[in-house]
Amino acid sequence: LSAKEGEKHIEVRFLMRGRRMQCTVTDNGVGRTAATARKVRRPASHKSVALDVTRQRLKAMKGRLDISDVIGDNGAVAGTRIELFFPVESW
């Protein structure tokens, strides 16, 4: 959301689906394409591994990570949605 001008909004939701948790994070930022374009200005030595590490951890626990653009009423990108699905054990 750092590149977003105006009102910034993040919504986080958790939903149990049987023995699996679904966590959905939605924002009204500039979208993935615009964010990627901004990353070009970062030093070449910077290598972000957070997304890869998160995917590996979820895969190890038989979970999943989905990332998609939020499309506004005008058909333009109006943010990003991240959905995490992972098993939950009851004690």
C-alpha positions, 0 to 999 in steps of 0.5 A: 500500500506504500505506493497507493495515494488516498484512502488505504484499506486492508481486510483480513478474514479467517474462515474454518472450512472443515479441518482447514483454515482459509485466510483471505487478505484483500487490499485496495493497493495499486495491484501486482503489475504496478508493484512489480514495476516499482520494484525495478528501482530496488538495488539489484542485490535485493532478492525477496524470498518471503513469497517463496518461503511462504509457499514452501512452508504451506506446501510442506503442510499440504496448504496452498497460497493463491494471489489474484488481482481485485478488479474494480467496477471500472474493469481496472485493477483495484487491489490484490487478494491473497488466500491461504489455505492450511490444515488445522489440527484440533487437540 
